[in-house]
């Protein structure tokens, strides 16, 4: 039986303004950590060595047939070629007022802010790396409406195995890597299984520009690699099961720019994508300005540059549809 005239606290109760608002958790947003540092060749620009990392490669000479007893007389001059990478500084800053840190409920606001700064730096660093894919010399495979398939991966690998030159083959050195957007990888996984969009016999190929791949209508085709280990892995793990195709390590990175529903990735030799670090990111909390009354200026900065080596031979861009999948 309800007690008459009992005083309750809460919304629409007698003491409806007396309860404080308590925040129990303080969480951060997530970014895709990316893969670019892992799939590139790292160089360091050491102190007191100038403004650029300079890499020299020598050119070719040609061997000739010579007749018996005849002096060679085929002396050729060596040639060299310079590739330079010049780092620039990248920085991110947040100033926390002393009064803010005293008043907010999160006792670790400064620590979480430091993590946010580091995440911002890492995101830019990885995004700058993926932006290099459009700078390989030769025209990229595919377009914004091209649905990624195992054939495209094989084509990238085949071109890299001859350095994209029939006249003067220059095989890109191992390891070979292919980085694509996760949304492009959906159709690649489906076509590798292979899924069928119409009947289990595979009358209609799985995958379509715009994301309506047709997986809801079809099943696993009765032809192809349905009994293989890679098919089992892809069925269970989805795009996380993509490992090695056509001799290339398949990686995914969501930090690529999407233009007209297409994302440009690339197939490349690890030697062909270079990351030059002059200064690894460092965090410097500054409380020296006493006029700010306890404020902390959080600065995080570093210095790096991305670049390509042998851009006409050691890498090739590939643009695929990266629409959000609907089936």
BELWO-V957321 format. One record per residue. N is the residue number from 1. D_FIRST is the distance of its C-alpha to the first C-alpha in whole Angstrom. Layout:
N,D_FIRST
N,D_FIRST
This chain:
1,0
2,4
3,6
4,9
5,13
6,12
7,15
8,16
9,19
10,20
11,22
12,20
13,18
14,19
15,22
16,23
17,26
18,26
19,26
20,29
21,31
22,32
23,34
24,34
25,37
26,41
27,43
28,46
29,48
30,50
31,54
32,56
33,58
34,61
35,64
36,67
37,68
38,68
39,70
40,73
41,76
42,75
43,77
44,77
45,79
46,80
47,81
48,84
49,85
50,85
51,83
52,83
53,83
54,86
55,86
56,90
57,91
58,94
59,96
60,98
61,101
62,103
63,105
64,109
65,111
66,115
67,118
68,120
69,122
70,120
71,119
72,115
73,115
74,112
75,110
76,107
77,105
78,102
79,99
80,96
81,92
82,90
83,86
84,84
85,81
86,80
87,76
88,74
89,71
90,68
91,65
92,61
93,60
94,57
95,56
96,53
97,53
98,52
99,49
100,47
101,48
102,46
103,43
104,42
105,39
106,42
107,44
108,46
109,47
110,51
111,51
112,49
113,52
114,55
115,53
116,53
117,57
118,58
119,56
120,58
121,61
122,61
123,60
124,63
125,65
126,64
127,65
128,68
129,69
130,68
131,70
132,73
133,73
134,74
135,77
136,79
137,83
138,83
139,81
140,77
141,77
142,74
143,72
144,69
145,69
146,70
147,68
148,68
149,70
150,72
151,75
152,74
153,74
154,77
155,79
156,78
157,79
158,82
159,83
160,82
161,84
162,87
163,86
164,86
165,90
166,92
167,95
168,94
169,91
170,89
171,86
172,83
173,83
174,80
175,77
176,76
177,73
178,71
179,68
180,66
181,63
182,60
183,60
184,63
185,63
186,60
187,63
188,66
189,63
190,63
191,67
192,67
193,65
194,66
195,64
196,65
197,63
198,64
199,65
200,65
201,69
202,69
203,70
204,68
205,68
206,65
207,64
208,65
209,65
210,62
211,60
212,59
213,61
214,60
215,58
216,56
217,58
218,61
219,61
220,63
221,67
222,69
223,72
224,72
225,70
226,67
227,68
228,69
229,67
230,66
231,65
232,62
233,61
234,61
235,59
236,57
237,57
238,58
239,59
240,59
241,61
242,64
243,66
244,70
245,72
246,76
247,76
248,74
249,70
250,68
251,65
252,63
253,62
254,60
255,61
256,64
257,64
258,63
259,66
260,66
261,63
262,66
263,66
264,69
265,69
266,73
267,74
268,76
269,78
270,76
271,79
272,79
273,76
274,76
275,74
276,76
277,73
278,75
279,72
280,69
281,65
282,65
283,62
284,63
285,60
286,62
287,61
288,64
289,63
290,62
291,62
292,59
293,57
294,56
295,56
296,57
297,59
298,59
299,62
300,62
301,66
302,68
303,71
304,72
305,74
306,74
307,77
308,79
309,82
310,84
311,82
312,85
313,85
314,82
315,79
316,78
317,75
318,73
319,71
320,68
321,65
322,62
323,60
324,56
325,56
326,55
327,56
